[in-house]
Amino acid sequence: MSSGWLEFEKRVKALMSEWHIVGASVAVCDRERVIYAKGFGVRNLATSDAVTPETIFGIASVSKSFTAMAIMGLVDQGKVSVDDPVIKYLPQFKLLGVQDMSTIQIKHLLSHTTGLPPIRRRQDIVRFDDHIKYLATEPYTLLGKPGQYFSYANDTFLLLGAIIQRVTGRLFRRYMTENILDTIGMHRSTYSLEELEQFDNVSVPYIYNRKSKTWEEQPWPKLGTYEVGGGVRSNALDLVKYIQVYLNDGVSSSGRIISAESLRVMCTPVIKTGRNTYYGFGLQITPNYSGVTLIEHSGGQPGVSSNFGFVPEAGIGAVVLTNVTGIPASAIWLMAINTALGLPIDQKRSVETEWEAPFDHLARLVGEYRCAEGGNVTISLQGGQLKAKVNDEEFVLKVSGEDTAFFEDMGQQHVIRFFFDDAHRPWAVLFHSRMLRRIESGVDD
């Protein structure tokens, strides 16, 4: 093993202790083979069974790229177009506040740009028709016009599953299993909790309680219609096969899955999400990273933190899976990519630097920002210092630009991007890919 991978393993083991990770699985590949694969820690605290590269984890929102690939496969077949209005396939689809529903197109679902804010999650809904009714009746105020703002919206992304079901005449889960998972050869991957119980070497999901300093076992979530964007359970070696489809222009070991042109469209930036990051169709893109492009997606659920992605110019990819909530798996993923590329292991996608903002600008940012899905950030000003309260924890908030601020947790920078109205007052923030509206403000100096 090269010294680079020895250093990588040393770092991962240190981070597992620091971040309270129970188990993790990492695999790195090129276009033809696995070049590194290793399990860390245990999959089950009660039994101390070790994680291996074959251990099954939840992958959460990494699943979105699978759905996007299936949609683009239907584009290849001439059955849909990303420019088609959603109502062409789902005529009953309605968003409150939209007068002309034909303005919302499939590409807006794929890129989280419909204008829908994060709304109350309804995992009890199992039929697409019932979820469409829910969207038409749940109270919310749109963020803006289609294509204007990015905000993660599971409730509209899942409509892609309804479109797949309507166009193919087959249940979404069955179509995805037969045409994506099975065709690629991902035989230890599933959307089904019933099948999950029949597999061996399956991880147990945990949440680490920072207050009690204990791990709390979590049940596998019953996602209902949200399985479209988060329902795959898989393992590192199966996901390597999936990555190789991207690296080989849409071809798997058993044949073509998707055209090279459709893959290019998936990986094309649609809307900016950060200082040097963009969202495409079910994928996040970071261009100009040391001369190459990072294309990836993360995932998080109770007991799941994951990240997968690839570097097309270098022909390499990697996946990181863990069984603990709230872990920056994307940071471990980037360390693996850096190691494979021969870059400094700690190199970042981008780095925020502090900007000396005037007091009136700091005061302008103060307030509570939240959404119906549950996201909440409260910004206060105490003795001239901004603070951000997130999930009952308070962090020092540093301003890095006129519309950005950041705080550090688990060695990572968490960026808050502000959106201002005509009076230059913030009406919303983009935080962890969700738009949170401003509720109240106040200054304690």
Steps between C-alpha positions, in 0.01 A plus 500: 500500500631846410590752768211716380240239594676430831468870581135492388424211734675676786285810441175302472566316826572830676182657362293198601606558858456877480163489321365193684458289187400142577574352159611615156571346162715657230569391143694671221501393136617584153314416180574127523585395853484566871824666602427526872229356727485475878257479788555693822343445841197284562160466340329406827605619846321212672684228307822686406475356147756676283410714199621368164477650149193276450313636807164648406424856615231749415618741231215752546504783242775341294190318370399817315765444235350155431160655434657770283682231301171314447330818376785570259475141378137574408625813323732277297199288405307807387232443763553828691687828466644699788329805347158337521252650746444270796124521440546325164547181703335598829204722398372517858827656627443842658714734710331775696578841355591376152254632242651322200608149598653444158792719614619224733699256293672168567837678511376704798421180691844360421683815615288596806398828338119476492467782755351273767645565848572211738160386628368264767627149434232232449668160504161340561402564137574197283312583178612769257144618434452563872827696516391716208178578689710590804707746296183670381356551849793551741544873582830656386630810326709440190858625498477637148452402138617164362875510447553808718616341827660176608351330803509129570142379452443129553128552451535606138801281420290194583264594216770366268407158636139564412606595147710183467204297622256673263723474192615141551180359645701334775538570869790737560685259729469209257615708204803634689599159631479323165631776273763664719605288800478153344628610159810656654552189714423660835364178648551601865301821457130549556213744550316242712518481879362146476792399278741683729404266783598202285852623425794426727773754587261794547588804712296622794411874478596726794470857619772630733345701783750777576334580833498147644807397298332176395400335176128448448390224264256607230242302303535498123263777385186410307526769237177461305517702178825662618678179396533665157767729642634295790396136492804304382690288750831386358867428564831645388582232242157519335532878485838467331318323213259793487784754496661311212188561288582872523869444436429286192259738326185317607610140446497230771651153482169370362437775244401862454286653775486858373646700213819698539307814403242447774778453755655825382165676554470355852847633584446849356457779760146636513502732801761630742481365854825621658812703436631242253225238489199442276213256474421313180252214465525300823869587531718771655778642286821674609688620190863614494615290794876486438429475130230231526127480576347342810157349435332355807199477729465459874226337704367517852223325694464378858798268527643582156773734372630427151679648200579372154654658196759499228756706309429454127829643375704265719273198456472433874217491752435425865224424748483546877222345709447535876228392742481817714292813442658840436849388399679704229550195279578737214819603684620138521402456134712798399797362694466178301479690171797718595701188581411339167590821314826548688383831649549614862261287702348801681436712189146647502245573228508865605589695813305788653709782648378754752391844376504802731134600472366826648273474802187603310555213257537254787183632662312461173564124498350436842180298517344155502491309173300183467295273275204267547720194443672575831814695408571788737788747539490784753756777455570738785747783562668492839768755589570565133536127426254310281380163634306230320283255693438175313336191653534648850875556454650848470795583274705811431389632160753678279405714201686412181328734255202729458267203464689217673602393848637178644563309820720200569393165639673162477787673322275608215376840388120529488400785271184710534405697190266799544236625256395865527185688403488842329554669839815288542348304786558123500178309430656153480821300534626195315636261759581133445331528158168621646351847474390619846280810525567778751248502783616758755800712592655681791837628616657446839810717517 
